[in-house]
Amino acid sequence: MVKMMDDTLRSDLLEWLVAWSARASLCVTLGTSLCGMTSDEIPRAAAERFAVGQGDGLVIIGLQRTFYDEATSLHIWGLCDDVMKLLAKELRLKIPETKALRRGEEWVRNHPRLTYNTPVRSAKDPM
């Protein structure tokens, strides 16, 4: 589900979000600016628990700076796809998994107007 910045969250989903923020020991974020949306409650809570020695903290994977950079237990600066490929290799996962690949191809067929055109960047490019 995609929500716009000014959209409201269904009450059941908001309750689910609050419940997860109350118990999450570790939060891994990928490619987000953590710019103050309600969903940022989970990473914030995980970072706060880590700060007082009660959890594993917040892991941020991405290229952009975030409000939580100073509170993170680990920040991996890189393209999400590249980092996830390395993680999958380290964990010896078969990627792509056949069923997931079929579902992804089906999604692309059913949504022909939705495309991603993220420019390729190098380490020399400004953030």
N, C-alpha and C positions, 0 to 999 in steps of 0.2 A: 504494500500500500504506500502511496506517495501522498504526503500532506504538504500543503503550502505553508509558509511561515506563519500566516495569520489564521489558518484553519484551527478549529477546535477538535479536540480528541474525544472520541466517544467515552462515556463515563466508565464503561467496563474496561476499556484499554488504559484509561488513566489509573484506575485501581490496580491493574496488573503492573503498570509501570512503577507505581508507588511501592507495591509489594516487592518487586525485584530490587528496587533501590534500597530497601530495608535489609535485604539479605545478600546482595552481591558482594563476594569477596574479591573478585577480579572482573574487570571490564576491559575488553579489547575493542578498540574503535578503529575503523578503517576509512580513510578518505573523508573525514568530516572536519569541519572547522570548529565544532563544539561551540557554536556561536550564541548559546543562550536559550535554545528551545527546551521545552519540557522534557524531551528525551535525554537531555544532558544531565538530568537528575541522577541517573545510574552511574555514569562515569564520575560525577562529582562525589557521590557517596563512596564509591570504591576508593577514590583517591584519599578521601578524608579518613577512611578506615586504615589505609596503609600508613598514613602520617602518624597515627597513634599506635601502630604495631598490631592492628587487628585484622589485617587482610593482606591480599597480594597486590592490590593497587590497580592502577590504570595504565594500560598499554595503548599508546597512540601510534598508528601506522599511517603515514601519509607525508605529503610534501609541504603542507601549509602549517604555519604557526597557529597555535590555539591558545585560548584563555587558560587552559589547564597545563601548559607545557612545564611550568615550574612544579606542579603537583604530581606529575606522572612518575610511575616507578620505572617505566621504560618508554623511550620514544625512538621509533625506527623511522628514520628519514628515508623515504623511497617511494617508488610507485607501488601501489597496492598489489597489482598483478605480479610484479617482480618479486615482492616480498612473499606473497602467497605461494608462488612457484618454488621458491627456495625452501619454504616451510614444508610444503608437500614432499619435496625431494628428501628433506631431512627425516620426515616421518615415514618415508617409503610408501606414500599413498599413490594409488593408480589414478592419474589425472589425465584426461577427464574420465570420470566414472560413467559408464555407458548409459545408464538410466538418466543421470543428470544431463548428459550431453544431448540425448534425445529430447528431453523436456526443454532444454535451452533452444534447440533448433526449432522445435514446435512453437515456442514463444516468439521467436524471430519471425517465423512464417505468419503468425497471427497478428503481429504488430509491425507491419512493413514500414510504417512512417516513423517509428521510433528508432533512431540511430544514435550512436555515440561517435563523436568526432573530437576526442581529446588529443591535443597536439602532443607529439613526442618531445620530451624534454631531456636535457642532459644536466649533469652536475654543475656545469658552468652557467646555466640559465638562472636568472634571478628568481627568487621565490615570490 
